Amino acid sequence: MPVTLPNVSLQQGTWFKLICGASFHHLPSIRELAFLYTLAGADCIDVAADPAIVQAAQEGIRRAQAEDPQVGSPWLMVSVNDGEDVHFRKAVLTDPVCPADCPQPCLAVCPPHALIRAGTSTQVHIRAELCYGCGRCEPVCPHQRIATQGYQVAAAEILPSLLELGVEAVEIHTRIGRQSQFAQLWGSLKPWLRWLRAVSISFNDGPGLEVYLRDLLALMDPLPEVLIWQVDGRPMSGDLGAGAGKATLKLARKVLSMGLPGYVQLAGGTNGQTVSLLDPRWPVAGVAFGSYARQLVATYLEGGPGLAGGIPVAKQLVQQVKQRAVAPRQTCFSSV
């Protein structure tokens, strides 16, 4: 299949983005995920705003291009936040020693296996670089000894160095009601916006969404060259089951009806069923996959049976988006 440039994929409705995770810092996995999904034809790879992470992703991209010179160059995107956000947190232990009779359900629910037994069978350790903050461990702990700790990316301080490394896009995670926080972050990023190929705005549903998004448009004036609205239906849940993707479809329909400038892209709960549920008449620009895309190839990553085995698996997911039925782009959206 011929290579399509990322901006053309957006226009055609076949944009595929791999979300490695705003809080996922495991360098070998980042490198191998970038390798697999670059070979598979991804248009964009979204990673944590950290120089070491960016360099690991670039190593994976270069390795893929060395293996197959015909593959494209996905845009490298970093995620930042304008305040508290579930994507920007890590699990922490308030007490690493479990009671002797604790069944330790946290070990079973952790998707990246960041929680492990350490030393004695009653002691638990968190591999912080593997934790991406899904939060599933916290509510299942019978003794309330797990919490999550959030953080905010110092975007203005770190973005210049990331641009020098080759980052081409930025995603801003925001929430309804944070106009002032968004304005402050946007102001700090403004000097660097001309160097970016795209800016993505990621958000959840809620009362007052349209007013909020229109306020953001006013704050961003003049708009970036490529603006993507990431409708984050059910964050970090794509690996939980087919139904997890329904929220992003519902939110996409809502945002499309607003007629905002820019592209609408699905995320949050996307999985192997999402594309089949997406009405081809909807002018959706593409789909981003996070936890589902990572879990699909997890057994082939570091310590697995062989990285090459993950290539056809990754390609199958990417081709769902690349080969999906897409109606001619509409100038307006009707919720048919």
One Martini backbone bead per residue (centre of mass of N, CA, C, O) as a GRO file, in nm:
protein
  336
    1MET     BB    1   0.096   0.036   0.023
    2PRO     BB    2   0.089   0.354  -0.004
    3VAL     BB    3   0.220   0.636   0.116
    4THR     BB    4   0.088   0.864   0.360
    5LEU     BB    5   0.059   1.159   0.464
    6PRO     BB    6  -0.056   1.280   0.754
    7ASN     BB    7  -0.226   1.522   0.637
    8VAL     BB    8  -0.376   1.340   0.433
    9SER     BB    9  -0.507   1.148   0.632
   10LEU     BB   10  -0.686   1.360   0.761
   11GLN     BB   11  -0.843   1.433   0.498
   12GLN     BB   12  -0.931   1.114   0.447
   13GLY     BB   13  -0.985   0.957   0.735
   14THR     BB   14  -0.681   0.777   0.798
   15TRP     BB   15  -0.584   0.840   1.077
   16PHE     BB   16  -0.302   0.718   1.279
   17LYS     BB   17  -0.261   0.686   1.636
   18LEU     BB   18  -0.010   0.643   1.873
   19ILE     BB   19  -0.037   0.577   2.224
   20CYS     BB   20   0.200   0.554   2.473
   21GLY     BB   21   0.196   0.780   2.699
   22ALA     BB   22   0.228   1.047   2.916
   23SER     BB   23   0.338   0.824   3.164
   24PHE     BB   24   0.525   0.656   2.976
   25HIS     BB   25   0.885   0.540   3.060
   26HIS     BB   26   0.960   0.282   2.882
   27LEU     BB   27   1.206   0.266   2.664
   28PRO     BB   28   1.191  -0.013   2.521
   29SER     BB   29   0.888   0.007   2.451
   30ILE     BB   30   0.893   0.264   2.288
   31ARG     BB   31   1.087   0.167   2.070
   32GLU     BB   32   0.908  -0.083   1.979
   33LEU     BB   33   0.646   0.062   1.916
   34ALA     BB   34   0.762   0.250   1.700
   35PHE     BB   35   0.856   0.030   1.515
   36LEU     BB   36   0.590  -0.124   1.460
   37TYR     BB   37   0.402   0.134   1.381
   38THR     BB   38   0.573   0.231   1.148
   39LEU     BB   39   0.558  -0.025   0.976
   40ALA     BB   40   0.231  -0.013   0.980
   41GLY     BB   41   0.156   0.320   0.925
   42ALA     BB   42   0.177   0.546   1.108
   43ASP     BB   43   0.124   0.904   1.157
   44CYS     BB   44   0.146   0.893   1.483
   45ILE     BB   45   0.346   0.959   1.788
   46ASP     BB   46   0.259   0.950   2.131
   47VAL     BB   47   0.440   1.110   2.397
   48ALA     BB   48   0.629   1.195   2.635
   49ALA     BB   49   0.771   1.497   2.775
   50ASP     BB   50   1.076   1.352   2.701
   51PRO     BB   51   1.383   1.318   2.578
   52ALA     BB   52   1.423   1.008   2.614
   53ILE     BB   53   1.157   0.927   2.479
   54VAL     BB   54   1.197   1.061   2.207
   55GLN     BB   55   1.459   0.906   2.135
   56ALA     BB   56   1.335   0.624   2.144
   57ALA     BB   57   1.129   0.668   1.920
   58GLN     BB   58   1.335   0.743   1.699
   59GLU     BB   59   1.480   0.474   1.699
   60GLY     BB   60   1.235   0.312   1.604
   61ILE     BB   61   1.188   0.463   1.340
   62ARG     BB   62   1.468   0.415   1.212
   63ARG     BB   63   1.455   0.109   1.216
   64ALA     BB   64   1.210   0.084   1.031
   65GLN     BB   65   1.339   0.241   0.785
   66ALA     BB   66   1.573   0.038   0.753
   67GLU     BB   67   1.390  -0.211   0.693
   68ASP     BB   68   1.175   0.004   0.542
   69PRO     BB   69   1.205   0.259   0.310
   70GLN     BB   70   0.879   0.291   0.250
   71VAL     BB   71   0.821   0.415   0.499
   72GLY     BB   72   0.715   0.651   0.688
   73SER     BB   73   0.688   0.969   0.881
   74PRO     BB   74   0.596   1.009   1.177
   75TRP     BB   75   0.467   1.203   1.392
   76LEU     BB   76   0.593   1.369   1.677
   77MET     BB   77   0.430   1.361   1.992
   78VAL     BB   78   0.343   1.566   2.274
   79SER     BB   79   0.229   1.577   2.612
   80VAL     BB   80   0.017   1.812   2.780
   81ASN     BB   81  -0.095   2.018   3.067
   82ASP     BB   82  -0.339   2.249   3.245
   83GLY     BB   83  -0.377   2.012   3.465
   84GLU     BB   84  -0.558   1.797   3.594
   85ASP     BB   85  -0.486   1.445   3.494
   86VAL     BB   86  -0.497   1.105   3.432
   87HIS     BB   87  -0.236   1.104   3.236
   88PHE     BB   88  -0.084   1.267   3.494
   89ARG     BB   89   0.017   0.988   3.659
   90LYS     BB   90   0.093   0.789   3.958
   91ALA     BB   91   0.150   0.525   4.137
   92VAL     BB   92   0.134   0.488   4.499
   93LEU     BB   93   0.271   0.392   4.813
   94THR     BB   94   0.183   0.405   5.154
   95ASP     BB   95   0.239   0.080   5.172
   96PRO     BB   96   0.441  -0.199   5.080
   97VAL     BB   97   0.299  -0.370   5.307
   98CYS     BB   98   0.110  -0.641   5.328
   99PRO     BB   99  -0.100  -0.825   5.452
  100ALA     BB  100  -0.088  -1.163   5.484
  101ASP     BB  101  -0.407  -1.189   5.364
  102CYS     BB  102  -0.352  -1.056   5.100
  103PRO     BB  103  -0.445  -1.099   4.753
  104GLN     BB  104  -0.338  -0.884   4.554
  105PRO     BB  105  -0.521  -0.747   4.308
  106CYS     BB  106  -0.328  -0.538   4.175
  107LEU     BB  107  -0.157  -0.734   3.998
  108ALA     BB  108  -0.396  -0.816   3.795
  109VAL     BB  109  -0.494  -0.505   3.696
  110CYS     BB  110  -0.215  -0.440   3.569
  111PRO     BB  111  -0.135  -0.394   3.245
  112PRO     BB  112   0.203  -0.337   3.269
  113HIS     BB  113   0.323  -0.462   3.529
  114ALA     BB  114   0.415  -0.250   3.766
  115LEU     BB  115   0.320  -0.454   3.972
  116ILE     BB  116   0.525  -0.614   4.223
  117ARG     BB  117   0.697  -0.840   4.382
  118ALA     BB  118   0.903  -0.776   4.681
  119GLY     BB  119   1.057  -1.018   4.810
  120THR     BB  120   0.820  -1.066   4.977
  121SER     BB  121   0.482  -1.158   4.942
  122THR     BB  122   0.395  -0.874   5.107
  123GLN     BB  123   0.556  -0.711   4.891
  124VAL     BB  124   0.534  -0.405   4.702
  125HIS     BB  125   0.616  -0.285   4.368
  126ILE     BB  126   0.685   0.009   4.166
  127ARG     BB  127   0.725   0.062   3.823
  128ALA     BB  128   0.723   0.375   3.717
  129GLU     BB  129   0.788   0.347   3.404
  130LEU     BB  130   0.518   0.162   3.358
  131CYS     BB  131   0.336   0.364   3.472
  132TYR     BB  132   0.021   0.539   3.337
  133GLY     BB  133  -0.239   0.594   3.538
  134CYS     BB  134  -0.517   0.424   3.533
  135GLY     BB  135  -0.618   0.335   3.848
  136ARG     BB  136  -0.703   0.026   3.907
  137CYS     BB  137  -0.558  -0.032   4.185
  138GLU     BB  138  -0.690   0.152   4.401
  139PRO     BB  139  -0.992   0.024   4.440
  140VAL     BB  140  -0.880  -0.289   4.502
  141CYS     BB  141  -0.758  -0.216   4.764
  142PRO     BB  142  -0.834  -0.340   5.080
  143HIS     BB  143  -0.620  -0.110   5.238
  144GLN     BB  144  -0.555   0.166   5.111
  145ARG     BB  145  -0.226   0.165   4.974
  146ILE     BB  146  -0.322   0.324   4.714
  147ALA     BB  147  -0.219   0.589   4.499
  148THR     BB  148  -0.231   0.902   4.323
  149GLN     BB  149   0.010   1.110   4.135
  150GLY     BB  150   0.030   1.418   4.017
  151TYR     BB  151   0.123   1.625   3.724
  152GLN     BB  152   0.306   1.891   3.554
  153VAL     BB  153   0.410   2.006   3.264
  154ALA     BB  154   0.693   2.200   3.165
  155ALA     BB  155   0.647   2.318   2.869
  156ALA     BB  156   0.819   2.581   2.825
  157GLU     BB  157   1.093   2.445   2.914
  158ILE     BB  158   1.089   2.172   2.718
  159LEU     BB  159   1.011   2.230   2.418
  160PRO     BB  160   1.270   2.334   2.280
  161SER     BB  161   1.429   2.062   2.310
  162LEU     BB  162   1.219   1.888   2.156
  163LEU     BB  163   1.238   2.037   1.886
  164GLU     BB  164   1.539   1.973   1.841
  165LEU     BB  165   1.474   1.656   1.826
  166GLY     BB  166   1.178   1.655   1.637
  167VAL     BB  167   0.926   1.764   1.726
  168GLU     BB  168   0.583   1.822   1.560
  169ALA     BB  169   0.380   1.788   1.813
  170VAL     BB  170   0.095   1.890   2.022
  171GLU     BB  171  -0.074   1.798   2.326
  172ILE     BB  172  -0.368   1.918   2.496
  173HIS     BB  173  -0.483   1.873   2.818
  174THR     BB  174  -0.827   1.925   2.907
  175ARG     BB  175  -1.098   2.110   3.078
  176ILE     BB  176  -1.378   2.210   3.177
  177GLY     BB  177  -1.311   2.547   3.300
  178ARG     BB  178  -0.989   2.608   3.184
  179GLN     BB  179  -0.928   2.886   3.046
  180SER     BB  180  -0.692   3.013   3.210
  181GLN     BB  181  -0.495   2.773   3.192
  182PHE     BB  182  -0.487   2.759   2.887
  183ALA     BB  183  -0.390   3.047   2.833
  184GLN     BB  184  -0.122   3.016   2.979
  185LEU     BB  185  -0.011   2.783   2.811
  186TRP     BB  186  -0.041   2.908   2.531
  187GLY     BB  187   0.144   3.151   2.583
  188SER     BB  188   0.403   2.969   2.634
  189LEU     BB  189   0.384   2.831   2.332
  190LYS     BB  190   0.370   3.047   2.102
  191PRO     BB  191   0.677   3.078   2.008
  192TRP     BB  192   0.659   2.752   1.891
  193LEU     BB  193   0.420   2.699   1.684
  194ARG     BB  194   0.563   2.737   1.398
  195TRP     BB  195   0.715   2.441   1.437
  196LEU     BB  196   0.440   2.306   1.404
  197ARG     BB  197   0.219   2.080   1.246
  198ALA     BB  198   0.051   2.026   1.523
  199VAL     BB  199  -0.257   2.056   1.722
  200SER     BB  200  -0.389   1.902   2.014
  201ILE     BB  201  -0.717   1.856   2.168
  202SER     BB  202  -0.792   1.715   2.483
  203PHE     BB  203  -1.119   1.573   2.583
  204ASN     BB  204  -1.415   1.571   2.758
  205ASP     BB  205  -1.718   1.538   2.862
  206GLY     BB  206  -1.980   1.791   2.927
  207PRO     BB  207  -2.099   2.057   3.055
  208GLY     BB  208  -2.026   2.314   2.829
  209LEU     BB  209  -1.849   2.230   2.584
  210GLU     BB  210  -1.896   2.428   2.348
  211VAL     BB  211  -1.818   2.683   2.495
  212TYR     BB  212  -1.532   2.593   2.561
  213LEU     BB  213  -1.425   2.541   2.271
  214ARG     BB  214  -1.481   2.834   2.175
  215ASP     BB  215  -1.290   2.964   2.373
  216LEU     BB  216  -1.036   2.826   2.266
  217LEU     BB  217  -1.043   2.946   1.986
  218ALA     BB  218  -1.004   3.238   2.083
  219LEU     BB  219  -0.730   3.185   2.231
  220MET     BB  220  -0.582   3.068   1.954
  221ASP     BB  221  -0.571   3.323   1.812
  222PRO     BB  222  -0.430   3.203   1.581
  223LEU     BB  223  -0.449   2.920   1.429
  224PRO     BB  224  -0.326   2.642   1.366
  225GLU     BB  225  -0.256   2.471   1.090
  226VAL     BB  226  -0.322   2.209   1.273
  227LEU     BB  227  -0.636   2.095   1.408
  228ILE     BB  228  -0.710   1.875   1.686
  229TRP     BB  229  -0.987   1.684   1.808
  230GLN     BB  230  -0.979   1.496   2.101
  231VAL     BB  231  -1.207   1.245   2.178
  232ASP     BB  232  -1.219   1.144   2.519
  233GLY     BB  233  -1.421   0.921   2.626
  234ARG     BB  234  -1.247   0.659   2.776
  235PRO     BB  235  -0.987   0.656   2.946
  236MET     BB  236  -0.780   0.394   2.938
  237SER     BB  237  -0.997   0.135   2.800
  238GLY     BB  238  -0.946  -0.046   2.534
  239ASP     BB  239  -0.874  -0.328   2.702
  240LEU     BB  240  -1.175  -0.397   2.834
  241GLY     BB  241  -1.358  -0.369   2.566
  242ALA     BB  242  -1.582  -0.305   2.318
  243GLY     BB  243  -1.761  -0.083   2.482
  244ALA     BB  244  -1.542   0.148   2.534
  245GLY     BB  245  -1.598   0.309   2.244
  246LYS     BB  246  -1.880   0.458   2.272
  247ALA     BB  247  -1.802   0.736   2.395
  248THR     BB  248  -1.640   0.851   2.150
  249LEU     BB  249  -1.873   0.841   1.948
  250LYS     BB  250  -2.063   1.030   2.101
  251LEU     BB  251  -1.864   1.271   2.113
  252ALA     BB  252  -1.814   1.304   1.811
  253ARG     BB  253  -2.101   1.374   1.733
  254LYS     BB  254  -2.117   1.629   1.904
  255VAL     BB  255  -1.871   1.785   1.779
  256LEU     BB  256  -1.952   1.778   1.481
  257SER     BB  257  -2.218   1.952   1.527
  258MET     BB  258  -2.049   2.228   1.582
  259GLY     BB  259  -1.849   2.314   1.344
  260LEU     BB  260  -1.550   2.307   1.380
  261PRO     BB  261  -1.244   2.379   1.332
  262GLY     BB  262  -1.100   2.100   1.210
  263TYR     BB  263  -1.023   1.788   1.357
  264VAL     BB  264  -1.171   1.468   1.427
  265GLN     BB  265  -1.061   1.241   1.694
  266LEU     BB  266  -1.035   0.942   1.824
  267ALA     BB  267  -1.060   0.839   2.180
  268GLY     BB  268  -1.105   0.653   2.440
  269GLY     BB  269  -1.162   0.310   2.403
  270THR     BB  270  -1.020   0.213   2.173
  271ASN     BB  271  -1.058  -0.063   1.934
  272GLY     BB  272  -1.136  -0.339   1.731
  273GLN     BB  273  -1.450  -0.209   1.704
  274THR     BB  274  -1.460   0.095   1.626
  275VAL     BB  275  -1.459   0.108   1.313
  276SER     BB  276  -1.723  -0.063   1.273
  277LEU     BB  277  -1.897   0.170   1.438
  278LEU     BB  278  -1.821   0.377   1.225
  279ASP     BB  279  -1.963   0.611   1.044
  280PRO     BB  280  -1.876   0.697   0.718
  281ARG     BB  281  -2.039   0.981   0.724
  282TRP     BB  282  -1.843   1.072   0.921
  283PRO     BB  283  -1.598   1.341   0.959
  284VAL     BB  284  -1.357   1.159   1.050
  285ALA     BB  285  -1.001   1.162   1.061
  286GLY     BB  286  -0.959   0.945   1.307
  287VAL     BB  287  -0.747   0.721   1.512
  288ALA     BB  288  -0.668   0.649   1.852
  289PHE     BB  289  -0.429   0.429   2.015
  290GLY     BB  290  -0.343   0.274   2.320
  291SER     BB  291  -0.386   0.025   2.521
  292TYR     BB  292  -0.465  -0.164   2.289
  293ALA     BB  293  -0.206  -0.142   2.114
  294ARG     BB  294  -0.014  -0.239   2.338
  295GLN     BB  295  -0.149  -0.515   2.411
  296LEU     BB  296  -0.129  -0.656   2.134
  297VAL     BB  297   0.216  -0.643   2.157
  298ALA     BB  298   0.333  -0.723   2.441
  299THR     BB  299   0.454  -1.018   2.385
  300TYR     BB  300   0.684  -0.881   2.176
  301LEU     BB  301   0.835  -0.747   2.366
  302GLU     BB  302   1.038  -0.734   2.599
  303GLY     BB  303   1.096  -1.081   2.638
  304GLY     BB  304   0.978  -1.199   2.403
  305PRO     BB  305   0.952  -1.409   2.113
  306GLY     BB  306   0.949  -1.162   1.905
  307LEU     BB  307   0.915  -0.869   1.742
  308ALA     BB  308   0.825  -0.958   1.451
  309GLY     BB  309   0.544  -1.077   1.543
  310GLY     BB  310   0.411  -0.775   1.572
  311ILE     BB  311   0.373  -0.664   1.287
  312PRO     BB  312   0.100  -0.792   1.185
  313VAL     BB  313  -0.063  -0.686   1.424
  314ALA     BB  314  -0.022  -0.383   1.375
  315LYS     BB  315  -0.120  -0.378   1.080
  316GLN     BB  316  -0.412  -0.466   1.130
  317LEU     BB  317  -0.492  -0.213   1.287
  318VAL     BB  318  -0.415   0.009   1.086
  319GLN     BB  319  -0.592  -0.103   0.844
  320GLN     BB  320  -0.866  -0.035   0.961
  321VAL     BB  321  -0.822   0.270   0.899
  322LYS     BB  322  -0.703   0.276   0.603
  323GLN     BB  323  -0.969   0.082   0.494
  324ARG     BB  324  -1.195   0.251   0.553
  325ALA     BB  325  -1.497   0.371   0.512
  326VAL     BB  326  -1.534   0.681   0.318
  327ALA     BB  327  -1.691   0.955   0.280
  328PRO     BB  328  -1.731   1.230   0.149
  329ARG     BB  329  -1.661   1.528   0.237
  330GLN     BB  330  -1.814   1.758   0.444
  331THR     BB  331  -1.931   2.083   0.526
  332CYS     BB  332  -2.141   1.930   0.703
  333PHE     BB  333  -2.317   1.798   0.990
  334SER     BB  334  -2.523   1.511   1.019
  335SER     BB  335  -2.702   1.305   1.260
  336VAL     BB  336  -2.743   1.018   1.083
   0.00000   0.00000   0.00000
